[in-house]
Amino acid sequence: MTGTAPRPPALTALLRRYDIGTPLTCEPVPRGLLNRGWRITTPRGCYFLKHYVAADTADPRVIVRQHRATRRLARLGLPAAAPLPDRSGETVTVADGWGYALFPWIEGRHREGTELSEGQSRRLGTLLGLVHTGLARIQPVPPAGRHPSADPERTHAQIDQLLGLARRHRPHDSFDALAVYRLLERRALLRRHAHRRPPAAEGGVSGWVHGDFHPLNLFYRGDEPTAIVDWDRLSVRPRAEEAVRAAVIFFLHPVDGRLELPKVRAYARAYRRAAGVAAGEVAAAVHRVWWERLNDFWMLHWRYQCSDKRPDPLFPASAALAVWWTREYAMVRDAFTD
């Protein structure tokens, strides 16, 4: 078998559990911030072997719950990427303390929201709405917990810490200079808008959500989405917040950090119709996600505290969005609720 494998003896034993034939090649799949994966080819076809790494999603019981949900959604006709059972009917294999699962290989490509037409944006909103209603059909919803909003005092402490790290970073490059500028800018914004912190009880109806719905977790073949992947963050959360959060990622302009609001409007109308969500629920979600963005610096945490620069390319547009969204708050809210 050619290619790079996690540990060839363990990998061979893993794949013997499946009725897929003798592996011919094993190639690492480069994308993915939280987990690892390999493309496996056999005489019977191509497969994706997923290695669950992220500590908060690697519990086999959690993985089984995800797998059960995706298989049920697929039976409803939704394009949820479901795992293959092994010869004993199990979908999770634990080897050396790690969880693995095998999926059919999905042909297709990712599409940013900037590539989508308004019609395709409507279909995207409909798809997410159907995912939420489908999850509500197949899984009982436990009592929703409170989801407190970000504490600005804690954020100010994080800003001070990140400022020190960015200023001392060597070699000090243009990214570090931008980080310092945006941190100072965000501190001023938070002070100006601290009174707008949403209460914990605000945020709408909770339900099961994908938890990480963004362009890299959606495959297209031509103009149509063919598979939703990476259900690791499946959880009970305010459903409209996922719709807003997804739109903010899909329809973010990569140059200046603004949102493509005509596409947002088309997407949001379709989502509300498919999910049966009222405009008021979405408006509350818009406010909470805006506040979340003002207080969020995960990309800088990865760079300066984890020495992981993979999210660096995402930072300029994301940081600019927080400023633009604050300035155009009413216009953004109206695009989601019209």
C-alpha positions in Angstrom: 0.0 0.0 0.0 1.4 3.4 -1.0 1.0 6.8 0.6 1.3 8.0 4.2 -0.8 6.2 6.9 -1.3 6.9 10.6 0.3 3.6 11.6 0.3 1.0 8.9 -0.3 -2.1 11.1 -3.2 -0.4 12.9 -4.6 0.9 9.6 -4.5 -2.5 8.0 -6.3 -4.0 10.9 -8.9 -1.2 10.8 -9.7 -1.7 7.1 -10.0 -5.4 7.5 -13.1 -4.8 9.5 -14.8 -3.4 6.3 -16.0 -5.3 3.2 -14.2 -3.0 0.8 -11.4 -5.1 -0.7 -7.7 -4.8 -0.3 -6.4 -1.3 0.1 -4.1 -0.2 -2.7 -3.3 3.4 -1.7 -3.6 5.6 1.3 -3.2 9.4 0.8 -3.5 12.1 3.6 -6.3 14.6 3.0 -4.7 18.0 3.7 -7.7 20.1 4.8 -9.2 20.1 8.3 -8.3 22.0 11.4 -9.7 19.6 14.0 -9.4 16.1 12.6 -7.3 14.0 10.2 -8.3 12.0 7.2 -7.0 9.7 4.4 -8.2 8.8 1.0 -8.2 5.0 0.7 -8.5 3.3 -2.7 -9.3 -0.3 -3.2 -10.4 -2.3 -6.3 -14.0 -1.6 -5.2 -13.7 2.2 -5.1 -12.5 5.2 -3.0 -13.2 5.9 0.7 -12.5 8.4 3.3 -11.0 7.3 6.6 -11.6 9.8 9.4 -9.5 10.0 12.5 -11.3 11.8 15.3 -8.7 13.9 17.1 -10.4 17.0 18.7 -10.7 16.2 22.5 -14.2 17.5 22.9 -15.6 15.4 20.0 -13.6 12.2 20.1 -15.6 10.3 22.6 -16.9 7.2 20.8 -20.4 7.7 22.3 -20.5 11.2 20.9 -19.4 9.9 17.5 -22.0 7.2 17.5 -24.7 9.8 18.1 -23.4 11.8 15.1 -23.4 8.7 12.9 -26.9 7.7 13.9 -28.2 11.2 13.1 -26.5 11.4 9.7 -27.8 8.0 8.7 -31.4 9.0 9.7 -31.1 12.3 7.8 -29.9 10.4 4.7 -33.0 8.2 4.9 -35.1 11.4 4.9 -33.4 12.4 1.6 -31.0 15.0 2.9 -27.4 15.0 1.7 -25.9 14.1 5.1 -22.6 12.2 4.7 -23.2 8.9 6.6 -20.5 6.4 7.6 -20.2 2.9 6.4 -20.9 0.1 8.9 -18.2 -2.6 9.3 -18.9 -6.3 9.1 -20.4 -6.3 12.6 -22.6 -3.3 11.9 -20.6 -0.8 13.9 -19.6 2.6 12.5 -16.9 3.5 15.0 -13.6 1.7 15.5 -11.4 2.4 18.4 -7.6 1.7 17.9 -4.9 2.7 20.2 -7.4 4.9 22.1 -8.5 6.8 19.0 -11.8 6.7 17.1 -12.0 6.1 13.4 -14.8 5.8 10.9 -15.0 5.0 7.2 -17.1 7.0 4.7 -17.7 6.7 0.9 -15.4 9.2 -0.9 -17.4 12.2 -2.0 -16.6 13.8 -5.4 -17.3 17.5 -5.6 -15.9 20.8 -4.6 -16.5 23.5 -2.0 -18.1 26.8 -3.1 -17.9 30.1 -1.2 -21.0 32.1 -0.9 -19.4 34.8 -3.1 -19.6 32.2 -6.0 -23.3 31.5 -5.5 -26.1 33.2 -7.3 -29.1 34.6 -5.4 -31.0 31.5 -6.5 -28.3 29.2 -5.2 -28.2 31.2 -2.0 -32.0 30.5 -1.6 -31.3 26.8 -2.0 -28.6 27.0 0.6 -31.0 28.6 3.1 -33.6 26.0 2.3 -31.1 23.2 2.8 -30.1 24.4 6.3 -33.8 24.9 7.2 -34.5 21.3 6.2 -31.5 20.0 8.1 -32.9 21.7 11.3 -36.4 20.4 10.8 -35.1 16.9 9.9 -33.0 16.8 13.1 -36.1 17.8 15.1 -37.9 14.8 13.5 -35.3 12.2 14.2 -33.8 13.2 17.6 -35.6 14.1 20.9 -34.5 17.6 22.0 -33.3 17.6 25.6 -34.1 20.6 27.8 -32.1 23.5 26.5 -29.5 25.0 28.8 -28.8 28.7 29.1 -26.3 30.1 26.6 -24.7 33.1 28.2 -23.3 35.8 26.0 -19.6 36.7 26.0 -18.5 38.7 29.0 -16.8 41.9 27.8 -14.7 42.2 31.0 -13.2 38.8 30.2 -12.7 39.8 26.6 -10.8 43.0 27.7 -8.4 40.7 29.7 -7.9 38.5 26.6 -7.2 41.6 24.5 -4.5 42.8 26.9 -2.9 39.4 26.8 -3.0 39.0 23.1 -1.7 42.6 22.6 1.4 41.7 24.6 2.0 38.5 22.6 1.5 40.3 19.3 3.8 43.1 20.2 6.5 40.8 21.3 6.2 38.3 18.5 9.4 37.8 16.5 9.9 38.3 13.7 7.3 41.0 13.9 5.6 41.1 10.5 2.7 42.8 8.9 0.3 40.3 10.4 1.4 41.2 13.9 1.0 44.9 13.1 -2.6 44.2 11.8 -3.4 42.1 14.9 -2.3 45.0 17.2 -4.3 47.5 15.2 -7.5 45.3 15.2 -7.1 44.5 18.9 -6.9 48.2 19.9 -9.9 48.9 17.6 -12.0 46.1 19.1 -11.2 47.2 22.6 -12.6 50.7 21.7 -15.7 49.1 20.1 -16.4 47.0 23.1 -16.2 49.9 25.4 -18.6 51.9 23.2 -21.1 49.1 22.9 -20.9 47.3 26.3 -24.5 48.2 27.1 -25.7 46.2 24.1 -24.6 42.8 25.6 -27.5 40.4 25.0 -28.9 38.5 28.1 -28.4 34.8 28.4 -32.1 34.0 27.9 -32.3 35.7 24.5 -31.6 33.7 21.4 -34.7 31.8 20.3 -35.8 28.2 20.1 -33.1 25.6 20.7 -32.8 22.4 18.7 -30.3 20.0 17.2 -27.9 21.8 14.8 -25.0 20.8 12.6 -22.8 23.0 14.7 -20.2 23.8 12.0 -22.1 24.6 8.8 -19.6 26.4 6.5 -18.2 26.1 2.9 -15.6 23.5 3.7 -18.2 21.2 5.2 -20.5 21.3 2.1 -19.7 19.7 -1.2 -21.1 20.7 -4.5 -21.4 18.9 -7.8 -22.2 21.5 -10.4 -24.7 23.9 -9.0 -26.2 21.6 -6.4 -25.0 20.6 -2.9 -24.4 16.9 -2.7 -23.0 16.3 0.8 -22.8 17.9 4.2 -19.8 16.5 6.1 -18.1 16.9 9.5 -21.0 16.6 12.0 -18.6 16.6 14.9 -20.2 19.7 16.5 -23.8 18.3 16.4 -25.4 19.7 19.5 -28.4 21.5 20.9 -28.1 25.2 20.3 -30.4 28.1 19.3 -31.1 27.1 15.7 -31.4 30.6 14.2 -27.9 31.4 15.5 -26.5 28.6 13.3 -28.3 30.1 10.3 -26.8 33.5 11.0 -23.4 32.2 11.8 -23.3 30.1 8.6 -24.4 33.1 6.5 -21.7 35.3 8.0 -19.1 32.7 6.9 -20.6 31.9 3.4 -21.3 35.5 2.4 -18.3 37.3 3.8 -16.4 39.3 1.1 -12.7 38.2 1.4 -11.2 41.6 0.6 -13.0 44.2 2.7 -14.9 42.1 5.3 -18.5 43.1 4.3 -21.4 40.8 3.7 -23.1 40.3 0.4 -26.4 41.4 1.7 -28.6 40.6 -1.4 -27.5 37.0 -1.1 -27.9 37.0 2.7 -31.5 38.2 2.2 -32.3 35.5 -0.3 -30.7 32.8 1.9 -32.4 34.1 5.1 -35.9 34.2 3.6 -35.5 30.7 2.3 -34.2 29.5 5.7 -37.0 31.1 7.7 -39.6 29.5 5.3 -38.1 26.0 5.4 -37.4 26.0 9.1 -40.6 27.8 10.2 -38.6 30.4 12.1 -40.1 33.8 12.7 -38.3 37.0 11.8 -38.1 38.0 15.5 -36.2 34.9 16.4 -33.7 35.6 13.6 -33.3 39.2 14.7 -32.4 38.1 18.2 -29.9 35.6 16.7 -28.3 38.4 14.6 -27.7 40.4 17.7 -26.2 37.5 19.6 -23.9 36.5 16.7 -22.8 40.1 16.2 -21.9 40.3 19.9 -20.1 37.0 19.7 -18.0 38.3 16.8 -17.1 41.4 18.7 -15.7 39.2 21.5 -14.1 36.5 19.5 -10.3 36.2 18.9 -9.9 32.4 18.3 -7.6 32.9 15.3 -5.2 35.0 17.3 -5.4 32.5 20.2 -4.3 29.8 17.7 -1.4 31.9 16.4 0.0 33.3 19.6 -1.0 30.8 22.2 -1.0 27.5 20.2 1.8 28.4 17.7 -0.6 27.3 14.9 -0.8 29.7 12.0 -3.3 27.8 9.8 -6.2 30.2 10.5 -4.1 33.3 9.8 -5.5 33.8 6.2 -9.0 34.1 7.7 -8.2 36.9 10.1 -8.1 40.0 8.0 -11.6 39.7 6.6 -13.0 38.4 9.9 -11.6 41.3 11.8 -12.8 43.8 9.3 -16.3 42.2 9.4 -16.7 43.0 13.1 -16.1 46.7 12.4 -18.3 46.8 9.3 -21.2 44.9 10.9 -21.2 47.3 13.9 -21.4 50.3 11.6 -24.0 48.7 9.4 -25.9 46.9 12.1 -29.4 47.9 11.1 -28.8 47.1 7.4 -27.5 43.6 8.3 -30.4 42.9 10.7 -32.9 43.9 8.0 -31.2 41.7 5.4 -31.8 38.7 7.7 -35.4 39.6 8.7 -37.0 41.3 5.6 
